[in-house]
């Protein structure tokens, strides 16, 4: 059974729709206690990191997700959920869950650091379709997906892991953008698999395959 974390951070309906298309069993809840019997968790979200962390603390999902990850159970983060598994976000200058070492930085800061003057050609947010380049052997969740396939992105902040070996795929948007990050039982996607057509569904299929009908 798949559990979907509902912490009022949006974008959950499209995840549900994708899982229904796969005929995967899932439960969505605002209460951690409803997800304790699940095998795997999807942690979605769009919006503001500071708001999201406030909601996680109010609901108890901050403690739940830390305990879930520490127990070695499978966790997949999407978009905002891919960012706040790290230590700190510049968005609101907020401490996050700290499940994977790293920080979240705004595109403008990273472009400046890289000496890139976009001249209006690069805008934040990074919105639209970008193709992936696989790194460090890729991820099992990218199985059956050709390298350089396109996925849908909407984000202004960039995941910057401390350990580059956890980066399993990147996109190009002026800089190399970590887009799939995996450490042990945690895999996160900066893009939206649930909005990325057949290859996005393939990612979710790989994650949920034990719950799919034969």
Buried (B, 14 or more C-beta within 10 A) or exposed (E): BBBBBBBBBBBBEBBBEBBEEBEBBBEBBBEBEEBEEBEBBBBBBBBBBBBBBBBBEEBBBBEBBBEBBEEEBBBBBBBBBBBBBBBBBBBEEBEBBBBBEBBBBBBEEBBEEEEBEEEEEBEBEBEEEBBBEBBEEBBEBBEEBEEEBBBBBBBBBBBBBEEEEBBBBBBEBBBBBBBBBBBEBBBBBBBBBBBBBEBBBBBBBBBBEEBEEE
